[in-house]
Amino acid sequence: MMLGKYEEAVARYDHALGLRPGWPPAEANREIARLRAERLNAPGADAGDQREGADRIVYDKDARNPEGQETQVAGAPMSDEAVRALWLKRVQTKPADFLRARFAYQRQAPPPASGRPEGPP
């Protein structure tokens, strides 16, 4: 579904529901994929594709330019893979954030069954 292949996603959710009937997450996701597929296939539908480009882009107005700043957009639209790569480059992580999340997860996890502490022997 994240790749925009909604009809394929519906088929896969149908398969999952065949294996596990009544599974609420699969039912909810199947419905979302079905609705998106319908919207995409509807006559005159706009799937949010930006190939045509914007008529005009205006940024925040300020005292020097009360009408805003117009920006010309040229070139081909970015592919989904390029957008994901750009997003990953912009994600800022710090070791402290990682450790905070890991320790919180470990506090919530049940103790190991062996009675020994987790980690290498």
C-alpha positions in Angstrom: 0.0 0.0 0.0 2.9 2.4 0.8 4.1 2.0 -2.9 0.7 3.1 -4.2 -0.2 -0.4 -5.5 -3.7 -0.3 -3.9 -5.3 -3.1 -5.9 -2.4 -5.4 -5.1 -2.6 -4.4 -1.5 -6.3 -5.3 -1.4 -5.5 -8.7 -2.8 -2.8 -9.3 -0.2 -5.1 -8.2 2.6 -7.7 -10.6 1.3 -5.2 -13.4 1.4 -4.2 -12.4 5.0 -7.8 -12.3 6.0 -8.3 -15.8 4.5 -5.5 -17.1 6.7 -6.7 -15.1 9.8 -10.4 -14.2 9.5 -11.6 -11.2 11.5 -8.1 -9.7 12.0 -8.9 -6.0 12.8 -5.6 -4.4 11.5 -5.8 -6.3 8.2 -9.5 -5.4 7.8 -8.9 -1.7 8.5 -5.9 -1.6 6.1 -7.8 -3.5 3.4 -10.6 -0.9 3.6 -8.1 2.0 3.3 -6.4 0.3 0.3 -9.8 -0.3 -1.3 -10.9 3.3 -0.9 -7.7 4.6 -2.3 -7.9 2.3 -5.3 -11.5 3.5 -5.9 -10.4 7.1 -5.7 -7.4 6.5 -8.0 -9.6 4.8 -10.6 -12.5 7.2 -10.5 -13.1 9.2 -13.7 -11.4 12.6 -13.4 -9.7 11.6 -10.1 -6.7 13.4 -8.9 -4.5 11.1 -7.0 -2.3 13.9 -5.7 0.2 13.4 -8.5 2.3 16.5 -8.9 3.5 16.0 -12.5 1.6 19.0 -13.7 3.3 21.3 -11.2 1.8 24.2 -9.2 0.5 27.3 -10.9 2.1 29.5 -8.4 4.0 29.0 -5.1 4.0 31.8 -2.6 5.9 31.9 0.6 5.4 33.9 3.8 4.8 37.5 3.3 7.0 40.1 5.0 7.4 43.8 5.2 9.7 44.1 2.2 7.5 41.9 -0.1 3.9 42.0 0.9 2.8 39.9 -2.1 5.1 37.0 -1.1 7.9 35.4 -3.0 7.1 33.5 -6.2 9.2 30.4 -7.0 9.6 28.8 -10.4 9.8 25.0 -10.3 11.6 23.3 -13.1 12.7 19.7 -13.9 11.0 16.4 -13.4 9.3 15.5 -10.2 11.2 13.4 -7.7 10.6 9.7 -7.6 9.3 8.0 -4.5 12.7 6.5 -3.9 14.4 9.9 -4.2 11.9 11.4 -1.8 12.5 8.7 0.8 16.3 9.1 0.4 16.1 12.8 1.0 13.8 12.3 4.0 16.3 9.8 5.5 19.1 12.3 5.1 17.2 15.0 6.9 16.3 12.8 9.9 18.4 13.9 12.8 19.1 11.3 15.5 21.3 11.5 18.5 22.7 8.6 20.5 20.9 9.8 23.6 17.5 9.5 21.7 18.3 6.0 20.6 19.4 4.9 24.1 16.3 6.5 25.7 14.0 4.6 23.4 15.9 1.3 23.9 15.9 1.6 27.7 12.2 2.4 27.6 11.5 -0.6 25.5 13.6 -2.8 27.8 11.7 -1.6 30.8 8.4 -2.6 29.2 9.7 -6.0 27.9 9.0 -9.0 30.2 12.0 -10.6 31.9 13.7 -13.5 30.0 12.4 -16.9 30.8 15.7 -18.3 31.8 16.1 -16.1 34.8 19.5 -14.9 33.6 20.0 -11.3 32.6 19.9 -10.4 28.9 23.1 -10.0 27.0 26.1 -12.1 26.0 27.2 -14.8 28.3 
